Amino acid sequence: MKKHDKLIIFQNEKIRRIWHEKEWFYSVIDIVRALTNSVNARDYWYKMKIRLGEEEKAELSTICLQLKIPAEDGKLRETDCADKEGIFRIIQSIPSQKAEPFKRWLAKVGKERIDEIENPELAQERMKTLYEAKGYPKDWIDKRLRGIAIRQNLTDEWQKRGITENRDFAILTAEISKATFGLTPTEYKKFKNLPVKSKENLRDHMDDLELIFTMLGERVTTEISEKEEPDTFDKSKKVAKRGGNVAGTARKKAEKELGRSVISKTNAKELTTKEKKELK
Protein backbone atom coordinates (compact mmCIF):
# COMPACT_ATOMS: atom_id res chain seq x y z
CA MET A 1 0.00 0.00 0.00
CA LYS A 2 1.34 3.42 -0.90
CA LYS A 3 2.07 5.81 1.95
CA HIS A 4 -0.47 8.43 0.81
CA ASP A 5 -3.20 5.76 0.91
CA LYS A 6 -2.74 5.48 4.68
CA LEU A 7 -3.92 9.04 5.38
CA ILE A 8 -7.09 10.99 4.68
CA ILE A 9 -7.96 14.56 5.62
CA PHE A 10 -10.97 15.33 7.83
CA GLN A 11 -11.69 18.75 9.39
CA ASN A 12 -8.17 19.76 8.24
CA GLU A 13 -6.75 16.96 10.40
CA LYS A 14 -4.82 13.93 9.17
CA ILE A 15 -6.63 10.68 9.90
CA ARG A 16 -4.60 7.48 9.81
CA ARG A 17 -6.24 4.38 8.37
CA ILE A 18 -5.36 0.77 7.57
CA TRP A 19 -6.82 -1.81 5.19
CA HIS A 20 -8.09 -4.70 7.32
CA GLU A 21 -10.46 -7.57 6.44
CA LYS A 22 -11.39 -6.02 3.08
CA GLU A 23 -12.28 -2.55 4.38
CA TRP A 24 -10.72 0.60 5.79
CA PHE A 25 -10.33 0.99 9.56
CA TYR A 26 -9.66 4.49 10.92
CA SER A 27 -7.72 5.69 13.95
CA VAL A 28 -10.20 6.57 16.70
CA ILE A 29 -7.65 8.84 18.36
CA ASP A 30 -7.26 10.89 15.19
CA ILE A 31 -11.04 11.26 14.82
CA VAL A 32 -11.32 12.36 18.46
CA ARG A 33 -8.55 14.93 17.95
CA ALA A 34 -10.30 16.30 14.86
CA LEU A 35 -13.65 16.69 16.62
CA THR A 36 -12.51 17.96 20.02
CA ASN A 37 -9.29 19.97 19.44
CA SER A 38 -7.94 18.09 22.45
CA VAL A 39 -4.24 18.55 23.18
CA ASN A 40 -4.10 14.93 24.31
CA ALA A 41 -6.65 13.02 22.25
CA ARG A 42 -5.53 9.67 23.64
CA ASP A 43 -6.24 10.83 27.19
CA TYR A 44 -9.57 12.36 26.08
CA TRP A 45 -10.62 9.04 24.53
CA TYR A 46 -9.56 7.14 27.66
CA LYS A 47 -11.53 9.42 30.01
CA MET A 48 -14.51 9.45 27.66
CA LYS A 49 -14.77 5.66 27.83
CA ILE A 50 -14.62 5.79 31.63
CA ARG A 51 -17.62 8.16 31.75
CA LEU A 52 -19.77 5.89 29.59
CA GLY A 53 -22.32 3.47 31.01
CA GLU A 54 -21.44 -0.21 31.12
CA GLU A 55 -23.68 -1.12 28.17
CA GLU A 56 -22.33 1.65 25.96
CA LYS A 57 -18.77 0.89 27.05
CA ALA A 58 -19.24 -2.78 26.12
CA GLU A 59 -20.60 -1.76 22.73
CA LEU A 60 -17.61 0.47 21.97
CA SER A 61 -15.21 -2.26 23.02
CA THR A 62 -16.69 -4.55 20.35
CA ILE A 63 -16.55 -1.77 17.74
CA CYS A 64 -12.84 -1.04 18.21
CA LEU A 65 -9.95 -3.23 17.16
CA GLN A 66 -6.34 -2.84 18.25
CA LEU A 67 -4.46 -2.53 14.97
CA LYS A 68 -0.86 -1.53 14.25
CA ILE A 69 -0.57 1.73 12.33
CA PRO A 70 2.34 4.19 11.96
CA ALA A 71 2.78 6.53 14.94
CA GLU A 72 4.40 9.99 14.83
CA ASP A 73 7.82 8.42 15.30
CA GLY A 74 7.23 6.24 12.22
CA LYS A 75 7.01 3.00 14.19
CA LEU A 76 4.02 0.67 14.02
CA ARG A 77 2.04 0.85 17.25
CA GLU A 78 -1.29 -0.67 18.27
CA THR A 79 -4.15 1.79 18.55
CA ASP A 80 -7.95 1.69 18.63
CA CYS A 81 -9.36 1.56 15.09
CA ALA A 82 -12.90 1.20 13.74
CA ASP A 83 -14.62 0.84 10.37
CA LYS A 84 -16.94 3.54 8.99
CA GLU A 85 -20.00 2.31 10.88
CA GLY A 86 -18.01 2.10 14.10
CA ILE A 87 -16.57 5.59 13.65
CA PHE A 88 -20.08 7.02 13.15
CA ARG A 89 -21.18 5.33 16.39
CA ILE A 90 -18.19 6.70 18.28
CA ILE A 91 -18.81 10.23 16.99
CA GLN A 92 -22.31 10.05 18.46
CA SER A 93 -20.73 9.51 21.89
CA ILE A 94 -18.32 12.46 21.72
CA PRO A 95 -19.59 15.28 24.00
CA SER A 96 -18.14 18.12 21.93
CA GLN A 97 -19.80 21.09 20.23
CA LYS A 98 -17.52 20.53 17.26
CA ALA A 99 -19.10 17.10 16.80
CA GLU A 100 -22.68 18.43 16.83
CA PRO A 101 -22.88 19.34 13.10
CA PHE A 102 -21.72 15.83 12.27
CA LYS A 103 -24.34 14.32 14.60
CA ARG A 104 -27.08 16.39 12.96
CA TRP A 105 -25.87 15.23 9.56
CA LEU A 106 -26.04 11.60 10.71
CA ALA A 107 -29.60 12.17 11.95
CA LYS A 108 -30.54 13.71 8.59
CA VAL A 109 -29.03 10.79 6.67
CA GLY A 110 -30.88 8.34 8.93
CA LYS A 111 -34.20 10.07 8.24
CA GLU A 112 -33.53 10.03 4.48
CA ARG A 113 -32.83 6.30 4.52
CA ILE A 114 -36.05 5.57 6.42
CA ASP A 115 -37.96 7.71 3.92
CA GLU A 116 -36.36 5.74 1.06
CA ILE A 117 -37.42 2.42 2.62
CA GLU A 118 -40.99 3.68 2.76
CA ASN A 119 -40.77 5.13 -0.78
CA PRO A 120 -38.12 3.39 -2.97
CA GLU A 121 -38.53 6.04 -5.68
CA LEU A 122 -36.76 8.49 -3.38
CA ALA A 123 -33.69 6.24 -3.38
CA GLN A 124 -33.69 6.26 -7.18
CA GLU A 125 -33.89 10.06 -7.21
CA ARG A 126 -31.02 10.30 -4.73
CA MET A 127 -28.83 8.03 -6.86
CA LYS A 128 -29.71 10.02 -9.97
CA THR A 129 -28.72 13.25 -8.23
CA LEU A 130 -25.42 11.76 -7.05
CA TYR A 131 -24.47 10.54 -10.52
CA GLU A 132 -25.46 13.87 -12.08
CA ALA A 133 -23.25 15.67 -9.54
CA LYS A 134 -20.34 13.46 -10.56
CA GLY A 135 -20.85 14.45 -14.18
CA TYR A 136 -22.13 11.23 -15.73
CA PRO A 137 -24.12 11.47 -19.00
CA LYS A 138 -27.89 11.38 -18.52
CA ASP A 139 -28.46 8.39 -20.81
CA TRP A 140 -25.73 6.49 -18.91
CA ILE A 141 -27.46 7.32 -15.62
CA ASP A 142 -30.74 5.88 -16.90
CA LYS A 143 -29.03 2.59 -17.74
CA ARG A 144 -27.15 2.53 -14.44
CA LEU A 145 -30.32 3.04 -12.41
CA ARG A 146 -32.11 0.36 -14.41
CA GLY A 147 -29.19 -1.94 -13.75
CA ILE A 148 -29.48 -1.28 -10.01
CA ALA A 149 -33.15 -2.29 -10.09
CA ILE A 150 -32.36 -5.48 -12.05
CA ARG A 151 -29.56 -6.31 -9.62
CA GLN A 152 -31.91 -5.85 -6.66
CA ASN A 153 -34.45 -8.20 -8.24
CA LEU A 154 -31.70 -10.79 -8.66
CA THR A 155 -30.47 -10.56 -5.06
CA ASP A 156 -34.08 -10.78 -3.85
CA GLU A 157 -34.49 -13.96 -5.91
CA TRP A 158 -31.27 -15.42 -4.49
CA GLN A 159 -32.46 -14.69 -0.96
CA LYS A 160 -35.67 -16.60 -1.70
CA ARG A 161 -33.45 -19.56 -2.58
CA GLY A 162 -31.81 -19.39 0.86
CA ILE A 163 -28.69 -17.49 -0.19
CA THR A 164 -27.86 -14.77 2.36
CA GLU A 165 -24.07 -14.58 2.74
CA ASN A 166 -22.19 -11.77 0.94
CA ARG A 167 -19.51 -14.28 -0.04
CA ASP A 168 -22.09 -16.44 -1.82
CA PHE A 169 -23.53 -13.39 -3.61
CA ALA A 170 -20.01 -12.56 -4.77
CA ILE A 171 -19.42 -16.10 -6.08
CA LEU A 172 -22.69 -16.13 -8.03
CA THR A 173 -22.00 -12.65 -9.42
CA ALA A 174 -18.56 -13.79 -10.53
CA GLU A 175 -20.15 -16.74 -12.36
CA ILE A 176 -22.42 -14.40 -14.34
CA SER A 177 -19.59 -11.97 -15.08
CA LYS A 178 -17.19 -14.73 -16.18
CA ALA A 179 -19.81 -16.20 -18.54
CA THR A 180 -20.80 -12.76 -19.87
CA PHE A 181 -17.41 -11.11 -20.31
CA GLY A 182 -14.87 -13.86 -19.76
CA LEU A 183 -13.71 -11.96 -16.65
CA THR A 184 -14.60 -12.11 -12.97
CA PRO A 185 -15.28 -8.73 -11.30
CA THR A 186 -11.79 -8.79 -9.77
CA GLU A 187 -10.19 -9.50 -13.15
CA TYR A 188 -12.39 -6.83 -14.73
CA LYS A 189 -11.19 -4.24 -12.19
CA LYS A 190 -7.59 -5.10 -12.99
CA PHE A 191 -8.34 -4.76 -16.71
CA LYS A 192 -9.73 -1.26 -16.11
CA ASN A 193 -6.77 -0.39 -13.84
CA LEU A 194 -9.02 0.03 -10.79
CA PRO A 195 -7.80 -0.69 -7.23
CA VAL A 196 -8.99 -4.25 -6.59
CA LYS A 197 -9.10 -3.93 -2.79
CA SER A 198 -11.15 -0.75 -2.78
CA LYS A 199 -14.94 -0.65 -2.61
CA GLU A 200 -14.97 1.11 -5.97
CA ASN A 201 -18.06 -0.11 -7.84
CA LEU A 202 -16.99 -1.72 -11.12
CA ARG A 203 -20.31 -0.80 -12.76
CA ASP A 204 -19.65 2.89 -12.23
CA HIS A 205 -16.75 2.44 -14.67
CA MET A 206 -18.68 0.59 -17.38
CA ASP A 207 -19.79 2.21 -20.61
CA ASP A 208 -23.28 1.79 -22.11
CA LEU A 209 -22.73 -1.59 -23.78
CA GLU A 210 -20.99 -3.08 -20.77
CA LEU A 211 -23.93 -2.03 -18.59
CA ILE A 212 -26.43 -3.45 -21.08
CA PHE A 213 -24.80 -6.89 -21.22
CA THR A 214 -24.42 -6.91 -17.42
CA MET A 215 -28.15 -6.27 -17.12
CA LEU A 216 -28.94 -8.97 -19.67
CA GLY A 217 -26.93 -11.62 -17.81
CA GLU A 218 -28.49 -10.77 -14.47
CA ARG A 219 -32.05 -10.47 -15.77
CA VAL A 220 -31.89 -13.82 -17.59
CA THR A 221 -30.42 -15.42 -14.46
CA THR A 222 -33.35 -14.07 -12.43
CA GLU A 223 -35.88 -15.40 -14.96
CA ILE A 224 -34.32 -18.89 -15.00
CA SER A 225 -34.13 -19.01 -11.21
CA GLU A 226 -37.76 -17.95 -10.81
CA LYS A 227 -38.80 -20.66 -13.28
CA GLU A 228 -36.69 -23.53 -11.93
CA GLU A 229 -36.53 -22.58 -8.22
CA PRO A 230 -33.07 -24.08 -7.47
CA ASP A 231 -32.94 -25.38 -3.91
CA THR A 232 -29.17 -25.56 -3.40
CA PHE A 233 -26.28 -23.16 -3.83
CA ASP A 234 -24.67 -25.37 -6.48
CA LYS A 235 -27.88 -25.33 -8.53
CA SER A 236 -28.05 -21.53 -8.26
CA LYS A 237 -24.43 -21.39 -9.37
CA LYS A 238 -25.26 -23.37 -12.51
CA VAL A 239 -28.24 -21.08 -13.18
CA ALA A 240 -25.97 -18.03 -12.83
CA LYS A 241 -23.56 -19.48 -15.36
CA ARG A 242 -26.40 -20.21 -17.80
CA GLY A 243 -27.77 -16.69 -17.46
CA GLY A 244 -24.33 -15.27 -18.06
CA ASN A 245 -23.82 -17.52 -21.08
CA VAL A 246 -26.89 -16.00 -22.75
CA ALA A 247 -25.39 -12.52 -22.33
CA GLY A 248 -21.95 -13.81 -23.34
CA THR A 249 -23.28 -15.24 -26.60
CA ALA A 250 -25.07 -11.96 -27.36
CA ARG A 251 -21.90 -10.01 -26.55
CA LYS A 252 -19.81 -12.08 -28.97
CA LYS A 253 -22.36 -11.59 -31.75
CA ALA A 254 -22.40 -7.84 -31.07
CA GLU A 255 -18.59 -7.71 -31.19
CA LYS A 256 -18.61 -9.53 -34.54
CA GLU A 257 -21.02 -6.96 -35.98
CA LEU A 258 -19.19 -3.99 -34.45
CA GLY A 259 -15.73 -5.23 -35.29
CA ARG A 260 -14.45 -4.42 -31.81
CA SER A 261 -14.55 -5.68 -28.24
CA VAL A 262 -17.40 -4.63 -25.98
CA ILE A 263 -15.06 -4.91 -23.00
CA SER A 264 -13.28 -1.57 -22.62
CA LYS A 265 -10.74 0.09 -20.35
CA THR A 266 -13.14 3.02 -19.92
CA ASN A 267 -13.37 4.31 -16.37
CA ALA A 268 -15.51 6.84 -14.51
CA LYS A 269 -13.08 9.68 -15.19
CA GLU A 270 -13.40 9.18 -18.95
CA LEU A 271 -17.19 8.82 -18.75
CA THR A 272 -17.63 12.07 -16.81
CA THR A 273 -15.06 13.94 -18.91
CA LYS A 274 -16.96 12.96 -22.04
CA GLU A 275 -20.16 14.52 -20.67
CA LYS A 276 -18.35 17.77 -19.76
CA LYS A 277 -16.94 18.06 -23.29
CA GLU A 278 -20.40 17.57 -24.81
CA LEU A 279 -21.83 20.35 -22.66
CA LYS A 280 -19.26 22.90 -23.91
Phi, psi and omega in degrees: 000133180290151184302318184291344178284348184270357182231143170229163181250128178221126181054038181065013179248146177278127179248120178283148178212162180216141178279118184217128179051049174067025174201164180280137172243137188247148179292119180295321180301317181294322177295316179299316180299319182293327185261357182233345185059025181291139177292324179236085184296326179297317178293321179300314180296320179297312181292326179298318180293327179295322183286344183286155175290163185300319182294315180292323179296320179294323179296315181295327181293331177279335180287321187272142173239143175274106181239150181274117176227158184298130176270182182298330180276003177088352181272152178281123180227145179289136177210158180296129177226153179214155176282183185302314181298318180295319179298318178300319180294320180295318180302323179297336182266355182278115181277067182226138178299329181293336180273346185301314179302322180292321179295320178295322177297318179298320178296319179296316179297319179300315179298317180298321181292321178295318178299322181290327176294320180287329181223091184304336180297332178295323179295320178297318179295322179295316179297319180299317180297319180297315180293323177297319180296330179279350176095017179287149176297147184296320180291329175294317181300318179301316179292320181296317180293321177297321178296324178296318180295317179296319178298319180296319177299321180293314180294326175298318179295317178298320179297324176298331180271012175086012180265118185230342185279137178303323181298320180291322175301317182296320180296314180295320178297320179295324178297315180296314182297317181297318181288328182281312187246351184080010181223140170283164177305322179295316179294325179295319178299317179298319180299323180270007179060040177260148178295115185298321185280350181281169176268019177303127182280118181305322185291338176287353180245011179266145175275184186304310183294321178298319178295318182297315181288330174296315179298318181300312180300318183285324179292318179296321177300317179299314181299315180296316181297318179296325181285316187265342179050062179301136185253009175222161179297318181299322178292320177295327179294319178293322178296318179300318180294320180295317178298319178293325180297324178299313179292325180295319178296317179296321179298315182297322178293320178296318180297324179295319180289321184279336182075023178204166179280140175287328181287121184234163177272007180306139176231178184300323181299318180290323179295316182284328178294322179300316181296319181296322179294322181291334181281341182283000000 
